[in-house]
Amino acid sequence: MMVEHNGLDIMCSNKYCHSSSSSSSSEHDKKIFSKLKCNLSRDYPKKNAEIVSGQYGTNVLLVGAALMLAIAHHGPTVKEDHFLSFVTCLIIVQLFWMIWYILVRHRRKDARTERDVHATSCWIRGGLTLLALLSLIMDAFRIGYYVGYHSCVSAVLGVYPVIHATHTVAQVHFLWFHIKDVIKSLETFERFGVIHAVFTNLLLWCNGVMSEAQHFLNNHMRRLSALGYANLTIVHTEPQCNCTTSTCSMFSSSLYYLYPFNIEYHIFVAATLFVMWKNIGRTIDLSSTRKRVATKTQGLTLGPILGLLALASTIGVLVVYITHMEESVQTRQSAISMFYIYGIVMLVFMSIGGAVGLLIYRADYLALDTTKNPSRQLDTKLLFGSSVGSWLMSWCSIVAVLGAESSPPYRWTNLIYSLLTVLEKYTQNLFIIESLYRQQVHTERDDPELLPAPEIFSVTSSLAPPYTGIINRAYDTPDRACVAMENEQGESGQVYKCPIKPSEVSLPGGNKVVRPLNVKKQVLKNISIFLVMCNISLWILPAFGCRPQYDNGLEQETFGFSIWTTVLNFAIPLNLFYRMHAVSSLFEVFCQV
């Protein structure tokens, strides 16, 4: 056999031998090509895909940041039109991706999609919808502003608000119906789509922050110029033509009152989309997707009352501060002193509330929940990260107060306010993290606030059928009879009652014995609601123009105008985001208590 085989190989003609080698070579090439095609079309490992898509999103953000810095210089080469054109292209790409994602999910509606129940909640999406509506109003004002100056401004200023409004509507729809999806198909492509949406919203947030900071800086320099300070350049952004309508000034001034809502909208959307990006390819733990028992609102009195009082006083302080800052020096100093005294009272109560909550948690110790939860991990990182801005601003104020040569009436109140700001954020962060990481009890039987279970029916010893040679397990162990209720009823056709425990006996009039409400839970819920309203109050003040750090002069005397304004432009946006993010986290704490 071997000789014949070798003979055949030797006697093979050159023609056929060449054909055999060429066919094997072509098959080898085909195998290499198919293997390469398979490797290119295969999903990257999760960590590699995260790094690649993360680098893409970071570079998109840095390109936008470079354009914004060039615009801030007000040079002749880079204009606002170039930046808006770049952002409009990013928005259009995100729109195409969202439409593609929705259509693909609609075609696969028969396939069951895993969902992360912790990704967001109805009240968060409702809040985002409200912020989106205010953003749409701002887009309408921008369109009206463009119509008034259309003869001397670029068409991009008219196209951008239309595209942005369309993007806002589509994005809210996506958040309501798809933000909880755990993507398991085309993971690499979807990672790039989600991270593109994340950094597009981050870039829009940065643009809003820069525009708002520029507006407050111009107002501050205008106020300093009125007081006699020279060498301050005020940038005039009005177009070099007359408005064709009588509402241009109204549109221009109203935009800056809507900027805070638009800024918060984009940063919250970026955070929720980042959770969706982290969930791509994740295996959901089914035991962690149980629906929580609805939270109860009994005993909510002191927290809401104190919170509403803080909110009302905030509105009063805001109105008085804004109206008095345009008057004489003594009146301005009185307004700044009023702000610091108000802030000290607020921060003292907030620190006490957070400390009491921590003491309750320490006294009633439960094991921490260490299961993987991207939403909760992001909440923790954002709380600590956004606290840095306020802490930096507070420590700069402390250094300025201790080293200042002048001594205005608000000098030492500024020191106390800055120290309490550091302490309040410290205790509030600990309280929120302690609450979010505590092990939750999911079973209704273990919930002390639930009513006792009603009596159920089964076989009793007194009404049991006579002995017929079959052992009656219900008679021997009557406590087990309740477990086999359906089987026993189906066989005998009779309905019997279990013995009723003394604690479940009905009172005359049909009222059952109700266990007293948990006092610790009542206290924690009141603290959560109070801190929610206080954080809203401390967000309202700087968001709508109450920023004494620009006006007190102590920090500017120590650090100089340029350095201190740079610190404020970095710290105030982070502080605004911290307050609004703390509101969402504290409401989640309230729901989990």
KOLNU-183218 format. One record per residue (C-alpha): x, y, z. Coordinates in steps of 0.2 Angstrom, whole numbers, plus 5000, padded with zeros to 4 digits. Layout:
BEGIN
XYZ
...
***
This chain:
BEGIN
500050005000
501450125005
502450084989
500950104978
500550264986
502350324984
502350264966
500750364962
501550514969
503150504959
502250464943
501050604945
501250734930
501950904933
500250974928
499250894941
500550914954
500551104951
498651104952
498651014969
499851134977
498951294970
497251234976
498051194994
498851364994
497151454989
496251355003
497551415015
497351595010
495451575011
495651505029
496851655034
495551775026
494051695035
495051695051
495551875050
493751925045
493051825060
494351915072
493852085065
492052055066
492151975084
491752085099
493252145108
493552095126
492552205138
494052295145
494852325129
493252385121
492952505136
494752575134
494552605115
492852685116
493352785131
494852855122
493752905108
492552995119
493853085128
494653145112
492953215106
492753305122
494553375121
494253435103
492753535109
493653605124
495053665112
493753755102
492953835117
494653895124
494953975107
493254055107
493554125125
495054215118
493954315106
495254295092
494954325074
495254145068
494054035078
492254095080
490754035089
490053975072
491453845071
491153765088
489253765085
489553675068
490653545077
489353515091
487953505078
488853365069
489053275085
487253295089
486653225072
487853075074
487053035090
485253055083
485652925069
486352805082
484752825093
483652795078
484652645073
484652575091
482752595092
482352515075
483452365079
482652345096
480952355088
481352225075
481952115089
480452145100
480151955102
481851935110
481851975129
483152115133
483952105150
483652265160
484552345175
483152405187
484452515197
484952615182
483652745185
481952775192
480352855186
480553015197
482353035190
481653025172
480253135176
481453265183
482553255167
480953275157
480553435166
482353505163
482153455145
480553555143
481553705150
482953675138
481653675124
481053845130
482853905129
482953835111
481453935107
482254095114
483754065104
482754045088
481854205092
483554295095
484154225078
482654295069
482954465076
484754475070
484654355055
485354485043
487054495052
487354335060
487854155054
486454035049
487253915061
486554015075
484753975068
485153785063
485953745080
484353775091
483253675079
484453525079
484653535098
482753535101
482553385090
484053305099
483153345116
481553265112
482353105104
483453095119
482053105132
481152965123
482752855123
482952885142
481152835146
481152675136
482852615133
484052675147
483852525157
484352405143
485852285145
486552275128
487152095123
487252105104
488552205094
489352265110
490852345103
489852455090
488552495104
489952555116
490452685103
488752745101
488352755120
490052835124
489752965109
488153015117
488953025134
490353145128
489153245117
488153285132
489653325142
490253445129
488553535129
488753545148
490453625146
489753745133
488353795145
489553815160
490753925149
489354035143
488554065160
490354095168
490654225155
489054305158
489354325177
491154375174
490554515163
489254575176
490554575189
491854675179
490454795174
490054815193
491854845197
492054975183
490555065191
491455075207
492955155199
494155005195
495055035178
495954915166
494454795165
493954735148
492154705146
491654595131
490154645121
489354495112
487854595104
487854585085
488354735075
486654775068
484954825073
483654695079
482154675067
480954635081
480654715098
480954555109
482854535106
483354605122
482054495131
482654335123
484454385126
484154415145
483054265147
484354145141
485454165156
483954125168
483753965159
485553915157
485553825175
484153705170
485053665153
486653635161
485953515174
484953425160
486553385150
487553325165
486253215172
485953135155
487753105153
487853015170
486352905166
487052865149
488752825157
487852695168
487152615152
488852605145
489552515160
488052395159
488552335141
488952155141
488552145160
487751985168
486352045178
486151965195
484251915196
484251915215
484652105215
483152145203
481752115215
480552255217
480652355233
479152375244
478352545242
478952665254
477852735267
477552915272
476852905289
477653025301
478353145288
478053315297
479553395304
480753365289
479553445276
479053585287
480853635290
481353605272
479953725266
480453855278
482253845272
481653855254
480554005257
481954095266
483054055251
481954145239
481954295251
483854295252
484054285233
482854435230
483654545243
485454505238
485154535219
484254705222
485554765235
487054725225
486754865213
486654995227
487955085239
489454995246
488754985264
487154905257
488154785247
489154735263
487454715272
486854595258
488454495259
488354475278
486554425277
487054285265
488354215276
487254215291
485954125282
487154005275
487853965293
486153925299
485753815285
487453725285
487253695304
485553615303
486153505288
487753445297
486653405312
485453305301
486853205293
487653165309
486053105317
485752995302
487452925304
487252885322
485652795319
486452685306
487952655317
486752605331
485752485320
487152395311
486752305295
487952215283
488452325268
487852275251
489352235240
488552175224
489052255208
487952405204
488652525191
487352665196
487752665214
489652665211
489452805199
488452905213
489852875225
491152935213
490153085208
489853145225
491653145230
492253215214
491053355213
491453395232
493153445227
492653615219
491753675234
493153615246
494453705235
493353865235
493153855254
494953825258
495453975247
494154075257
494954025273
496654065268
496054235262
495154275278
496654235289
497854325278
496854475273
497354655279
495554735277
494254685289
492454705282
490954665293
490754495285
492554435287
492354305301
490654255295
491454205279
492754105289
491354005299
490353985283
491853905273
492253785288
490453735289
490353705270
491853575272
491053495287
489253485279
489853405263
490853275273
489453225284
488153225270
489253115259
489552985273
487652985276
487152955258
488552825255
488052735271
486252735266
486552675248
487652535253
486652455267
485852285264
484052305259
482752185266
481652135251
480452015259
478752085265
478751965280
480352045287
479652225285
479152285302
477952415294
476852285286
475252225293
475152035299
474651915286
472751875287
472151705293
472151565280
471151405279
471651225281
471251065291
471051075310
471150945323
469350965329
468550955311
469750825304
468950675295
468950515305
470350395304
470250275289
471950195290
472850345282
473950455294
473250625295
474750735295
473750895298
473150815314
474950765320
475750925315
474451055313
475651195310
476151115294
474351105288
474351285282
475751245270
474851105261
473251215260
472751185242
473151005241
472050965257
470651065250
470650985233
470650805241
469250835254
468250965246
468051045263
468751215270
469451225287
470351355297
472051355305
472151405323
472251585325
473751655335
473451775349
474351915340
473251895325
471551905334
470452035326
469752175337
467952225339
467452335324
468552235311
470252325316
471752225317
473252245329
474452365320
476252365325
476952535329
477952625316
479852615316
480452775325
482152765317
481452755299
480352905303
481853005308
482852945293
481452995281
481253165289
483153195288
483153145270
481753255265
482453405274
484153385266
483353365249
482553535251
484053615259
485153555244
483853625232
483953795241
485853795240
485753765222
484553905218
485654035226
487254025215
486253965200
485254125199
486654255203
486854245222
488754225222
489654325236
491354245231
491354365217
490854515227
491654515244
493354565239
494354455252
494854315240
495254435226
496354535237
497354375242
497454285225
497154415212
495754445200
496354315186
496754175198
495254195209
494054205194
494854045187
494553955203
492754015203
492453955185
493053785190
492253765207
490553845205
489953725191
490553575201
489653645217
488053665207
488153495200
488553425218
486953505225
485853435211
486653265212
486453255231
484553295228
484353135217
485453035229
484453085245
482853055236
483452875233
483952865251
482152915256
481452775245
482552645252
482352685270
***
